[in-house]
Amino acid sequence: METHTRASPTRSSLAPDAAPTEDTSDGHGHIATAAEVEEPPLALISVDGDGNVGMLDLLSEEATDLGSVEKPRALATDGRYAFVSTTDGVQIVDSARWSWNHGDHFHYYLGAPQISGTVPGSGPVTVTWGMLATAGSTAMHFEGSGEAVLLDNRALGEGEIVERFRVDAAAGAVVVPLGEGAIISDGDTLAAYDSTGTKTGLSAVCTEPAGAITTVVGLVIGCAEGAVLVGGDDETAEFTLIAYPDDLEAPRVREFDARKGRPTVAGLTGSSGFWLLDTREKSWTYVATEDTPVRVSAVDDKDGHVVTLDADGRVRVYAAATGEEMAVTDTLVDQPGEGTALAVDGQRAYVNDAVAGVVYEIDYADGARVARSLDTSTLPLYIAEVGR
């Protein structure tokens, strides 16, 4: 049963939005409330401790206040929306900046940003998403209320929060959108659900599932034995185990991150070193490090850059092919915390320092050079890069 919520949106005079979308209409991802632009409309969303929300255009450096949400506890983004966790659930900020992937080229769109409304729930929440911001679904798992929620992205793009389903889920469950439905873990089993929240009967074994990400090849769910790659949709889901190498002992992946839409993703272990998973080749590579990364993201560009933020607040750049450390910054953030982000796009990386009140833009391909120190309209306790 679908539920609908339409908030009284808080709008800005600007218009931003970001995330590749499929060809769901003759408009190449276009919607009536947005205009097509010539280049990615990249921006940073910032949220301070009181819930004030701002947006900084990364081309013009024009800052805009977007309104306010409840006091934030965490922030996640799919490249268009900022999902702000609060005590009452998740408030959704629509940057209205997005990209539409046409295979060999992209279309870019810019609309009017707004605070779309709240998805109710309690306790820590994990938000996961697919490749497309204007089609498919976004999934949430509320640890406190023990619920898995699937949102309709097409409705969300029109400013309406529509729940495709809300079902009970196990503690620590992994919930990831697939097609019009989702994959939800229960114990050591991954099960496919359709858009009504009903099991389709398709499932696979995954011991101690933790961490998930969607790639251009399929969605990835971390397991004790490796990762399960899921292709197809909720009605045709195909599960493939990509096992860790037998001859290498290293901690398993607990979370994944990468530049959106790429086949290779990086995995954080919680100790020194990180994993790279190539979903096209279905292979793992382990990169040993002397430091302990607290954030890691695979750029997956032609030079194979991998960017980390270490426990001492330094950004490090590695070569995926060799594991060589290519560059390192001085300390940028003293003792990175829960709100410290590492956002990576095709040219730059961004790290927020809430104490100093700035966001550092790093050119990771140029010796990890700090290209800019950016001032956001709110204290950058949390940040998200949008327009991707």
N, C-alpha and C positions, 0 to 999 in steps of 0.2 A: 504494500500500500504506500503510495507516495504521499509525502507531506510537503506543504508549500509554505514558505515564509517570505514575504516581501517587506524589506525594511524601508523606512523613510530615509533614502540614501542621503549621505552627506557628500555633496559634489564640489569639485573644484572647477575653476575656469579653464584649467589645462586638461589635456586628454592623453593618458598613457596606457599601455597594455603589452604583454609579451608572452608568447608561447606558440610553437609550431602547431598547426591544425590541419586536419585532413580535408580533402575536397568534399565538403558536405553540401555545397551549393555551387551554382555557376559563378559565385563571387569570389572564388579562390580564398575562402576563409573570411571574406568580408562580412561585416554585419552593419545594419543601417546606421548605428550610432557612432561608427568609427570612420576615419578617413585613411586612405592608403598613403604611406610616406615612402621615401626613397631609400632609407637606411634604418637599421635597427634603432628604435627609440629607447635606448638604454637609460636607466635611471636607478637611483638607490632609494628604497623606502627605509625610513628610520623611525624608531619608536622609542620614546623615553620612558622612565620609570613610572610616570603618571598616566601613560597611555596616549600622550600626544603623538600624532602621526604626521610625518613630513615626507616630501619627495624632492630629490635633487636630480635634475636633468644632467646627465654626464657629458653631454655635448656643450650646452650653453651655461651650465652651472647655475641655472635658475632654480631657486628653492621655492617650494610651495607647501603651505600648511593644508593638510587633508582632513583635519578634525581630530577626534579623539576616540579611543576605545577604553575598556576597563584596564586596570593595571595588568601589564603583561607578565606572563610567566615563561614564555618561550615564543619563538617565531620560526616559521618554515615558509618556503616559497617554491612554487613550480615554475617560476620565471614570469608569471603574470600576477598571480594573487599572492598577497601576504596573509598567511594564516596565523593569527595572533592568539595564543593560548591564554585564557584567563580562568578565574575561579568558576565562572559560569559556563564555560565551553570554549568555542573557537569563534572569534570575530574575524570576518573576512574583509580585507581591504583589496579592492579591485584597482590595480594601477591603470587599467585600460590601455596597456602597451603590450603588443604581442607580435609574433612572427608566424607565418604560415609556410610550412615546408612543402614545396612543389617538386621535391625530388632533386632536380638539378639546379633549382634556384629558390629564393624565398620571396614572399610578399610580407610587407610590414605595415602594421596598423596602429593608429593612435586615436583614442577616444577620451571620454571624460572620466577621471577617476572618481571613485566613491567608496564609502564604507557600506558594504552590501547587507550586513546583518550578522546574526549569531547562530551557530549550530550548538544547541545545548548539550551539555555533558559534564561529567565531573572527573577529577583526578588528572594525572598526566595524560597527554594525548599524543599519539603519533599520527602524522598526516603523510599520506603517500599519493602519488599522482601518476598519470600516464604521460604519453608523448604530447598530447594535444590539450590546449586550454579551452577550446571551443567545441570539443566533442569528447565522447567517452565519459569518464567519471573521475572523481576524487574520493579517496577513502580516508576514514578516520577511525582510530581505535582509542576509546576512552578507558583508561585503566581503572579509574574509580568506579564508574557506573557499569563497567564491563560490557560496553556496547560497541559494535562495529556499525559504522554509518557509511553509506555510499551516496554521494551527491551527483546530480545530473549536471555536467559541465555546460551543456547547451543552455540550460536555464540559467546557470550561474553567469554566463556571459551576457545574459539579458537583465542581470540585476536581481534575479530571483533565486532563492535557496530552495531547491527541491530535493528531498531525500528519496532516492530510489528505494532504499530499504534501511531499516535499523533492526539489528538482530543481536542477541546475546553472543558474547565471544569469551573464550577462555582468558585467564590472566596471562599477560605477556604475549597475546596472540599477534601474529603478523597479518595485516589486512592490506591487500594491494589490489587496485583496480585492474580488470582484464576485460576487454570488450565492453559490453553493457553491464557486466557483472563484476565479480571479484574473486580473488583467491584468499581464503581465510585458513589460518592454521589452527589445529586443535591437537595439543600434545605433539606427537611426532608425525602428524599427517597434514598435508596440504590438500584442501578441498576446493573445488570450483563451485561458485554460486552464481545463479542467474540474476537478472535485474530485479526480481521480486524477493530476493533473499532466500531462494530455495536451492538446495544442493542439486547439481546436475548429475552427480554420480561419478564424475572424473576426479581422481585424486592421485597423490604420490607420497612416498615416504620422505621425510626431511627431519632428521634428528636435531632437537633443540633449535628450532628456527629463530633467527635473529638477523635483522637488517634486510632491507629490500630497496630495489631501484629499478626503474624502467629504462631500457636501452632501445636503440633502433632495431635491435634483433629480437628482443623479447624482454619480459620482466625477469628479474633475478631475485632470488630469496636465499639468504645465507643459511647454511646448515653446518652441523658439527663435522660432517664428512666432505663438505665443499660448498657447492651452490646448486640450486635447482633453477634451470632456465625454462621459463614457461612461454610457449608460443601459441598462436591461434587466438581464440576468444573464449568466452565463458562456456560456450556450447561445444567447442572443438579443442579444448586445452590439451597441449602436448607437453609433457614434463621430461626434461633431460637433466640427469645429474652430471655436473662437472666436478669431478672429485679432486681433492687436493693431491699433489704429487706424493707418492708413497715414500720417496727417498728423502723427504725434507720435513723436519720437525720445526714447526713454527706455530704461534698462536693463531687461532681461527679469526675470521673477520666477524666483527660485531655490527659494523655499519658501512655503507657504501656512499661514494660521492663521485661526481664527474661533471664535466661540461655537458649540458643537456643535449640529448639526441645522439651521443657518441656510442660506439660499440664497446670501447674499453673503459672500465670503471676501476676506481681505487677502493681498497678496503682497509679500514682502520681496525687495529687489533687490541688497542688499549695498552700496548707495550712498545718497545722499540721495533722498528721495521713496519712495512706495510705490504699488502698484496695488490697485484694488478690482475684483473680478470678480463680476458679478451673473449667476448661473447661470440664473435664470428669464428674464431679459431677454437673456441671451447677449451681454453688453456689458462693456467695460472702462472704467474711469475711473482716470486717473493723478493723484495728489496730490503736488505738489512741496513739499519741505520744505527749510528751511535747515540743519537738523541731519541727522545720519545715524541712522536707526532701526536698532537691532540686534534688536528684536522688534516685531512689529505684529500686531494681532488685530482683526477686525471683530466688533463686538457685534451689528450688524444688528438693533437695536431700533427702535422707532417714531421715535426722534430721530436714528438713523443714527450712533451713536457709533463711532469707531475709536480704539483705544488703542495707543500706541507706548511703547517704552522706548528712549531715545536713548543714544548712545555715552558721554554724560556721566552716565548713571544717573538721568535725569529721566523721569518719566512725562508724556506729552503726550496730549491728547484732541483729536480732530478731528471735524468734521461731514462725513459722507460726501457729502452733497448739494452742498456748496460748497467743501470742502477747507479751510475756515477752521479755524485752531487755536483751540479753545474754552478750553483751560486747560492749565497746566503746573505740575508740582510743583517744589520745590527738589530738589537732588541727593539721591537716596535710596540709591544704590549707587555706591561709588567704583570706576570701571572694571569694568563688567559683564563677567562671564566666561562660559565655556561652560555652567556650571551655573546661571546666572542665568535665572530663568523669568519669564514674564509670563502669568499664568493669568487668564482673563476669563470671568465668567458673566453672568447677566442683570441683575445689580445692582452687582457689585464686580469689582475687579481685584486680583491678588495678585502681589507682587514679593518675592523672597527676598534677604536680605543675609547671606551666610554669615559675613562678618567680624564684623558686629555681632550675629549670632546671632538675628535676628528676621525675621519676614515682615510686610511692610506691606500693609494692606488699604486700597485706594483707592476712594472713591466717585467714579467718573468722571463721573457725571451732576450732581455737586454741586461743580463747580469743581476737580475732581481733589483733593478733600479727603482727607487721610490719616485714615481713620476709626478704625483700630486698629493698634497694633504688637503682633503676636502672637508668643508664646513657644511654640515647638514642643518636644516631648520629646527630640528629637535636634537637633544643629546642622543648620540647613537648608541644607546644601551643595546638595542637590537637593530640589525640591518638586513636587507634582502635586496639583491640585484634583480631588476625586472626589465622587460623588454626583449628577453631572449627567446 
